[in-house]
Amino acid sequence: MTQTINYTEGLLDFIRTSPTAFHAAESIRQALLAQGFTELSEADRWDLKKGGAYFTMRHGSSLIAFRIGREVDRYGFMIAASHSDSPCFKIKEQDEIRVRDKYVQINTEGYGGMICPSWMDRPLSVAGRLLVRKKQADGSELYEQRLVDLDRDLVLIPNVAIHMNRKINEGYSYNKQVDMLPLFGDKDTPAGALRQLAAREAGADQESVLGSDLYLYNRMPASIWGSHGEFFSAARIDDLECAYTTLQGFLEGRSDRGIQVYACFDNEEVGSVTGQGAASTFFKNVLYRAAAALGMDDEDYCCMCARSFLLSCDNAHAVHPNHPEKTDQTNCAYMNEGIVIKSHAGQKYTSGGLSIALFKGICERAGVPVQYFANRSDMMGGSTLGNIAMRQVSMPAVDIGLAQLAMHSAYETAGRKDIDYMVSACREFYSSAVTLTADGQTLVVPAASK
């Protein structure tokens, strides 16, 4: 696989500049604008053209981009979907707690299923968005989103000393309202100090800030390590690694057949059942409106979906070196050994025989190795955005990801080779199209066959 881009550096820079889902979506937005994509508003009518490249956002944290081929009548959507959010701690609206008039804590609540102790005894910062009211000349009011990143060692969640909790190493149940509140200041910290810092960062006065979505994030820089630099560790690898690599494949892959779609949804870590999650109407609306703007009717849209293919991209568990017994004996994945195809008999993952075969064929053409993951039959696993999105739009789909350790930790680990593997596979995927033959079989058409 030849490349001119250092994808490892690109990914780590993307993670660094994406402390929250809002920042990740904005980073993706800027990358698309730089490539000549046209931004669309969901509130306006869409005027689309064959050969055009477009994207739209919802809530400032979910984004769907698409490129329209010159030939769409017999082909469908080629879609790769990932998510922009990661487990973390969200700051509550009334954020200050005073402890014996000596300390100031920040009142938070858990977002998603994080590994609590990994957040402790390390410097954390605060990022997110503020909603700033601006009064217009005509008397109307504009509520403007402004991204903020305080980008400094600001708070810390201190552990209790072992002398005061002698059984800490024998197992401990963390109470998020008691154990996981971060320390922000001492008795001299003025009231409203955190909000004032955020408003100043946004270039606004505190009175004009009427809403916010602020989160803690891990400040520790990414690291490349191992005997020959084969591993990397960083915050938010799940799922920013897939968000970045699928985006690169989308930007580099080309086909004039069908419509190529890149989707990055928010709120996967809390179930996707939000207005901007994979279970929302966002996905269906964008695909339907793209088809309608090209003059297609409902029947045409249904035909396109039948000719489509979805990659549900969310990272997978690597075999843990200390606990190999936690994974299935044969359907298990290792870092740096290729893209992981995930399967589940109860369809927690969308993969089936047909979709696995289609994706394996794409990876073979790209020269990318694949491996397989299934949960131990006596252990329950999680689900991904693929089967949730299928409630809105049904099509052949496969769940894939890259093997990593310490999923949902504040600092995760993955393999460097796999970054390139995913970009190459997605480049080949987006250089292909799917259609149906007369006997109902699915055919993948590579761009090279045009």
C-alpha positions in Angstrom: 0.0 0.0 0.0 1.6 3.3 -1.1 0.7 6.5 0.7 1.8 10.1 0.8 0.1 10.9 4.0 1.3 9.9 7.5 -2.0 8.7 8.7 -0.7 8.0 12.3 0.2 11.7 12.7 -3.0 12.7 11.0 -5.1 10.6 13.4 -3.2 11.8 16.5 -3.7 15.4 15.4 -7.4 14.8 14.8 -7.7 13.3 18.3 -5.8 16.2 19.9 -8.1 18.8 18.2 -11.3 16.8 19.0 -11.8 16.9 22.8 -15.5 16.6 22.4 -18.0 15.4 19.7 -18.6 19.1 18.8 -14.9 19.6 18.0 -14.7 16.3 16.1 -17.6 17.3 13.9 -16.0 20.8 13.3 -12.7 19.2 12.4 -14.5 17.0 9.9 -16.4 20.0 8.6 -13.2 21.9 7.9 -11.7 18.9 6.1 -14.7 18.7 3.8 -14.7 22.4 3.1 -11.0 22.3 2.2 -11.9 19.6 -0.3 -14.6 21.7 -2.0 -17.7 20.2 -0.4 -20.8 22.4 -0.2 -22.4 22.8 3.2 -26.2 22.3 3.3 -28.7 23.3 5.9 -31.5 20.9 6.9 -33.8 23.9 7.1 -33.4 24.8 3.4 -34.4 23.1 0.2 -31.5 21.3 -1.5 -30.5 21.9 -5.1 -28.1 19.0 -5.9 -26.3 18.0 -9.0 -24.7 14.9 -10.3 -21.0 15.1 -9.7 -21.5 17.4 -6.7 -20.1 16.9 -3.1 -22.2 18.0 -0.1 -22.5 17.7 3.6 -24.9 18.7 6.4 -24.7 18.8 10.2 -27.2 18.3 13.0 -26.8 19.6 16.6 -23.2 20.6 15.8 -22.0 17.1 16.7 -23.3 14.8 13.9 -22.4 15.1 10.2 -23.3 13.4 7.0 -21.4 14.0 3.7 -22.1 12.6 0.3 -20.7 12.6 -3.2 -23.1 12.1 -6.1 -21.8 10.0 -9.1 -22.6 10.7 -12.7 -24.4 7.4 -12.9 -26.9 6.7 -10.1 -29.9 4.9 -11.8 -28.7 1.3 -11.2 -26.6 1.8 -8.1 -27.1 2.7 -4.5 -25.5 4.3 -1.5 -22.0 3.3 -0.3 -21.9 4.3 3.3 -19.4 4.2 6.1 -20.7 5.3 9.5 -18.8 6.0 12.7 -19.4 8.0 15.9 -18.0 11.3 17.3 -18.6 10.8 21.0 -16.6 9.0 23.7 -17.3 8.1 27.4 -16.6 11.1 29.6 -18.0 13.4 32.3 -20.5 16.1 31.5 -20.6 19.2 33.6 -24.0 20.0 35.2 -25.7 23.3 34.7 -25.2 24.3 38.3 -21.7 23.3 38.4 -20.0 24.4 41.7 -19.9 22.4 44.9 -18.2 24.0 48.0 -16.7 21.5 50.5 -16.4 22.9 54.0 -15.7 26.3 52.5 -12.2 25.0 51.7 -12.5 23.4 48.2 -14.5 24.0 45.0 -15.6 20.9 43.1 -17.2 20.7 39.7 -20.5 18.8 39.7 -20.5 16.3 36.9 -22.4 13.2 35.7 -21.2 10.2 33.7 -21.7 10.1 29.9 -21.4 6.6 28.6 -19.7 3.6 30.2 -16.3 4.8 31.2 -13.6 3.0 33.2 -13.8 5.3 36.3 -10.4 4.8 37.9 -8.6 5.7 34.6 -9.9 9.2 35.0 -8.3 9.7 38.4 -5.1 11.4 39.4 -4.4 12.9 36.0 -4.8 16.5 34.8 -8.1 17.1 33.0 -9.5 20.1 31.1 -12.9 21.3 30.0 -14.2 21.7 26.5 -17.5 21.8 24.7 -19.8 24.5 23.4 -21.6 27.6 24.6 -24.8 29.1 23.2 -24.3 32.8 23.1 -27.2 35.2 22.5 -26.7 38.1 20.1 -29.3 40.8 19.6 -29.8 41.8 16.0 -30.5 45.3 14.6 -34.2 44.3 13.9 -34.8 43.3 17.5 -34.5 39.6 16.9 -32.1 37.3 18.8 -29.5 35.0 17.4 -28.3 32.0 19.5 -24.8 31.3 18.2 -22.8 28.1 19.0 -19.2 28.8 20.0 -16.8 26.0 20.6 -14.5 26.3 23.6 -11.5 24.4 24.8 -9.9 25.7 27.9 -6.8 23.6 26.9 -4.9 23.7 30.2 -4.5 21.5 33.3 -7.6 22.7 35.1 -9.2 20.0 37.3 -8.2 16.6 38.7 -10.2 13.8 40.3 -8.1 12.7 43.3 -8.1 9.1 44.6 -8.5 8.3 48.2 -5.2 7.2 49.8 -4.8 3.5 50.4 -4.5 4.2 54.1 -8.1 5.4 54.1 -9.4 2.7 51.8 -7.4 -0.5 52.5 -9.5 -2.6 50.2 -9.1 -0.5 47.1 -7.1 -3.2 45.4 -9.6 -5.9 46.2 -12.3 -4.4 44.1 -14.3 -1.1 44.5 -17.6 0.2 43.3 -17.2 3.8 42.2 -20.1 6.2 43.0 -20.0 8.9 40.3 -21.7 11.5 42.6 -19.1 10.9 45.4 -15.9 9.4 44.1 -15.7 11.0 40.7 -16.1 14.8 41.3 -13.1 16.8 40.1 -11.3 19.3 42.3 -11.3 22.8 40.7 -10.1 25.3 43.3 -9.5 26.3 46.9 -11.5 28.7 49.2 -10.3 31.7 47.2 -11.9 30.6 44.0 -14.6 33.1 43.1 -18.2 31.9 42.4 -18.8 31.2 38.8 -15.1 31.0 38.0 -15.4 28.1 35.5 -18.3 29.6 33.6 -16.3 32.9 33.4 -13.3 31.1 32.0 -15.5 29.4 29.4 -17.2 32.7 28.4 -13.9 34.4 28.1 -12.5 31.6 25.9 -15.6 32.1 23.7 -15.2 35.8 23.4 -18.5 36.5 25.2 -19.6 38.1 28.4 -21.1 35.7 30.9 -24.6 37.3 30.8 -24.9 36.5 27.1 -24.2 32.8 27.6 -27.6 31.1 27.9 -26.8 27.5 27.4 -23.8 25.1 27.3 -22.6 21.6 26.8 -19.3 21.2 28.6 -17.3 18.1 29.3 -14.1 17.0 31.1 -11.4 15.5 28.8 -8.1 13.9 29.4 -5.1 16.2 28.8 -2.5 13.5 28.4 -0.7 13.7 25.0 -0.8 10.8 22.6 2.2 8.4 22.7 3.8 6.1 20.1 5.5 3.2 21.8 6.5 -0.4 21.8 9.7 -2.3 20.8 9.6 -0.8 17.3 6.9 1.9 17.7 4.1 -0.4 16.7 1.5 0.8 19.3 0.0 4.1 20.0 -2.0 5.3 23.0 -4.4 8.3 23.3 -7.7 9.4 24.6 -10.9 8.8 22.6 -9.4 6.2 20.2 -12.9 4.7 20.3 -14.3 5.9 18.0 -12.2 8.8 16.6 -9.9 6.3 15.0 -12.7 5.0 12.8 -14.1 8.6 12.2 -10.7 9.7 10.9 -9.8 6.6 8.8 -13.2 6.4 7.1 -13.0 10.1 6.4 -9.6 9.7 4.7 -10.9 6.7 2.7 -14.0 8.8 1.7 -11.9 11.7 0.5 -9.4 9.5 -1.4 -11.8 7.0 -2.9 -13.8 7.8 -6.0 -16.5 6.2 -8.1 -18.8 7.7 -10.7 -21.5 5.1 -9.8 -24.1 5.7 -7.1 -23.8 8.0 -4.1 -20.9 7.7 -1.6 -21.8 8.7 1.9 -19.7 9.4 5.0 -21.6 9.6 8.3 -20.4 10.4 11.8 -23.1 10.3 14.5 -23.1 11.6 18.1 -24.5 9.8 21.1 -23.6 6.2 20.3 -22.1 5.8 23.7 -25.5 6.5 25.3 -27.6 4.4 22.9 -28.0 6.6 19.8 -31.7 7.4 20.6 -31.3 11.2 20.3 -32.2 13.7 17.7 -28.7 13.4 16.2 -28.0 9.8 17.0 -28.0 6.8 14.5 -31.6 6.0 15.6 -32.8 9.5 14.7 -34.3 10.5 11.4 -31.1 12.3 10.4 -29.7 9.3 8.4 -32.9 8.5 6.6 -33.7 12.2 5.9 -30.3 12.9 4.2 -30.4 9.8 2.0 -34.1 10.4 1.0 -33.5 14.1 0.3 -30.4 13.4 -1.8 -32.4 11.0 -3.9 -35.4 13.3 -4.1 -33.3 16.3 -5.1 -32.1 14.2 -8.1 -35.7 13.7 -9.2 -36.2 10.3 -7.8 -39.5 9.2 -6.3 -40.2 6.9 -3.3 -40.0 3.8 -5.4 -36.6 4.9 -6.8 -35.4 5.6 -3.2 -36.4 2.1 -2.1 -34.5 0.6 -5.1 -31.4 2.6 -4.2 -31.5 1.3 -0.6 -31.7 -2.3 -1.9 -28.5 -1.7 -3.9 -26.7 -0.1 -1.0 -24.0 -1.2 1.5 -23.2 0.1 5.0 -20.0 -0.2 6.9 -20.8 0.2 10.6 -17.3 1.3 11.9 -16.7 1.0 15.6 -13.5 -0.4 17.2 -13.2 -3.9 18.5 -11.6 -5.6 21.5 -8.1 -6.9 21.0 -7.0 -10.0 22.9 -5.7 -8.7 26.3 -2.2 -10.0 27.0 -3.0 -10.5 30.7 -6.4 -11.9 30.1 -6.7 -13.9 26.8 -9.5 -15.9 28.4 -11.8 -12.9 28.1 -12.2 -13.4 24.4 -13.4 -16.3 22.2 -10.8 -18.9 21.5 -10.9 -18.6 17.7 -12.9 -15.5 16.8 -10.5 -13.0 18.4 -8.5 -10.0 17.2 -5.0 -8.7 17.6 -3.6 -5.2 17.1 -1.7 -4.6 13.8 -3.3 -7.7 12.1 -6.0 -6.1 10.1 -9.6 -4.9 10.1 -11.9 -6.8 12.4 -15.2 -8.2 11.1 -17.6 -8.5 14.1 -20.5 -11.0 14.2 -23.2 -11.9 16.7 -25.9 -14.6 16.4 -28.5 -12.3 18.0 -27.6 -9.5 15.5 -26.1 -7.1 18.0 -23.7 -6.7 15.0 -25.2 -6.4 11.6 -22.7 -8.7 9.8 -24.1 -11.7 7.9 -22.8 -14.1 5.3 -23.6 -11.8 2.4 -22.2 -8.6 3.9 -19.0 -10.4 5.2 -18.4 -11.8 1.7 -18.8 -8.4 0.1 -16.4 -6.7 2.5 -13.9 -9.5 2.3 -13.8 -9.0 -1.4 -13.2 -5.3 -1.1 -10.4 -5.9 1.4 -8.8 -8.5 -0.9 -8.7 -5.9 -3.7 -7.2 -3.4 -1.3 -4.6 -5.9 -0.1 -5.8 -5.5 3.5 -6.0 -8.4 6.0 -9.1 -9.2 7.9 -9.7 -11.0 11.2 -12.9 -12.0 13.0 -14.5 -11.2 16.4 -17.3 -12.8 18.2 -18.1 -12.5 21.9 -17.6 -15.5 24.1 -20.9 -17.4 24.1 -21.2 -17.0 27.9 -20.5 -13.2 27.9 -22.7 -10.4 26.8 -21.2 -7.8 24.5 -22.3 -4.4 23.3 -24.0 -3.3 20.2 -23.0 -0.6 17.6 -24.6 2.0 15.6 -25.1 -0.3 12.6 -28.1 -2.3 13.8 -29.6 0.9 15.3 -29.4 2.8 12.0 -31.0 -0.1 10.3 -34.3 0.7 12.0 -34.5 3.8 9.8 -32.8 2.6 6.6 -32.5 -1.1 5.9 -29.7 -2.4 3.6 -26.9 -5.0 3.6 -24.4 -4.0 6.4 -21.3 -5.3 8.1 -19.9 -4.3 11.5 -16.1 -3.7 11.4 -13.5 -2.0 13.5 -9.9 -1.9 14.6 -8.5 -3.9 17.5 -7.7 -2.0 20.6 -7.0 -2.4 24.3 -8.6 -0.7 27.3 -11.8 0.3 25.4 -13.6 3.1 27.3 -10.6 4.0 29.4 -9.5 7.6 29.6 -6.3 6.5 27.7 -6.7 3.7 25.2 -4.2 1.7 23.0 -4.2 0.4 19.4 -1.9 -0.7 16.6 -0.3 1.7 14.1 -0.5 -0.6 11.1 -4.3 -0.9 11.4 -4.7 2.8 10.8 -3.3 2.4 7.2 -5.3 -0.8 6.7 -8.6 1.0 7.4 -7.8 3.9 5.2 -6.9 1.5 2.3 -10.0 -0.6 2.7 -12.3 2.4 2.8 -10.6 4.0 -0.2 -11.3 0.8 -2.1 -14.9 0.7 -0.7 -15.6 4.2 -1.9 -14.1 3.3 -5.3 -16.7 0.6 -5.7 -20.5 0.4 -6.2 -23.1 -2.2 -5.4 -25.9 -3.4 -7.6 -28.2 -6.4 -8.0 -28.1 -8.9 -10.8 -31.2 -10.3 -12.5 -31.2 -13.3 -10.2 -31.1 -11.2 -7.0 -27.4 -11.7 -6.3 -25.3 -8.8 -5.2 -22.5 -7.6 -7.4 -19.7 -5.2 -6.3 -18.4 -3.1 -9.2 -14.9 -1.6 -8.7 -14.2 1.8 -10.2 -11.4 0.2 -12.2 -14.0 -1.8 -14.2 -15.6 1.3 -15.6 
